[in-house]
Amino acid sequence: MPIPGPSAGSALAVRGLASIMTAVILKPTNAKELSRGLAHAFALGEKVERADLRALNRVVEYTPEDMTVTVEAGITLGALQAALVKGGQWLPLDPPNPDALTVEALLALNASGPRRYGYGTVRDYVIGLRVVLADGRVVRSGAKVVKNVAGYDLAKLFIGSQRSLGIVAEVIFKLRPLPEVEATVSTRCASLEEVSLRIEAVLDSELAPVVIDLHNCRSRTALVLGFAGTGEEVEWQVAKARELGFNEASDLDYEQSFWRDEALPNRVSVLPSKTTEVIRRLGDIRFVARAGNGVIYYRGGPAPSKNDAPVKLTRRLKDAFDPKRILPDLLL
């Protein structure tokens, strides 16, 4: 598809396009305006500071019997979950601040929460995307199209790309039924060595937790297990967990407490088996760790490496999708 060029008066036709020196802010009310705004910025070589998609907040199509939903990317995760609960379903993702987090940001940041261990990440639930590229072209992938663009798997490319390759405008998700019951238990651990032993015992057992978290948000180190399913299933798992020493009824309030601070925490990803070792090396920190996944969020202590992106591959993708570098660059 040819790159759309600026026409006479096109700057006026793009609603919400505000210049900030050599950068622009896009505030489209639909995907067509987003496309026009990016095409205009691309043609002029202007940096796009950000795209405010809050006006693109519709549930386009919800088919409970097919367990799929199509949404505009400006809808918040909280609003989407509220719409799905009426059909007894949900998108099994629980990142921080869902009422403020848009679906576009969810994908751009590959955000997740405590239930990541049992349910996976957003990559596991995206079955279709509509993306506006840096030059304004609109590309689609997934269940409602025949082929991808240029041979790339768009879902894998754009999820976690932090808006460096294009901006997601619409998403098709597959859904899951809401669990009948959820329960959370925890145990206090006197040392990180004890944590490792308890995690090993859980993994060697018949338990199938959806949460395996480690935190010190309540002035003690606690290992948390979460279970979901039918009442009978959850009751059985809680009983088995108690046999392994998880005797305290718990909740996930530590997660809300940790993320209440406006400053974003540091983040490192390691092999799950290295989680406690890395926490020990980080020293005196406040942390929440997805112990089953090896993702550690922490405040205080040393800053992580600024950039661990594969440089050559990232540059090749940037050259293919955004040769004028008008969108953010992961390597900066």
NORNOR-V213754 format. One line per field, one symbol per residue. ss: DSSP state (h for helix, s for strand, l for the rest). phi: phi as a letter, one per 30 degrees, with the letter a starting at -180 (. if undefined). A space follows every 10 residues. Layout:
# NORNOR-V213754
ss->???
phi->???
This chain:
# NORNOR-V213754
ss->lllllllllh hhhllllsss llssssllll hhhhhhhhhh hhhhllssss slllllllss ssshhhlsss sslllshhhh hhhhhlllss llllllllll lshhhhhhhl lllllhhhhl lhhhlsssss sssllllsss ssllllllll lllhhhhhll lllllsssss sssslsslll ssssssssll lhhhhhhhhh hhhlllllll ssssslllll lssssssssl hhhhhhhhhh hhhllllssl llhhhhhhhl lllllssssl lhhhhhhhhh hhlllsssss llllsssssl llllllllll hhhhhhhhhh hlllllllll ll
phi->.dddcdcdid dddddiccdb hcbbccbdca dddddddddd dddcicdcda bdcddcbcdd abbedchbbc bddddddddd ddddddciba cdbbddhddc dddddeddch dabedeedci cdedbdcabb bcdecjdcbb bjdcbcbddh idddeddddi dhidclbdca bccccbdddd bbbbbbbdbd adddeedddd ddddcddbdc bbcbabdcia dbcccbbbld edddeddddd dddcjdccdb acdedddddd ddddddbbbb dedceddded ddidbcbbbd ddcicccabi idddedbcdd dddddddddd cbddhdcecd dd
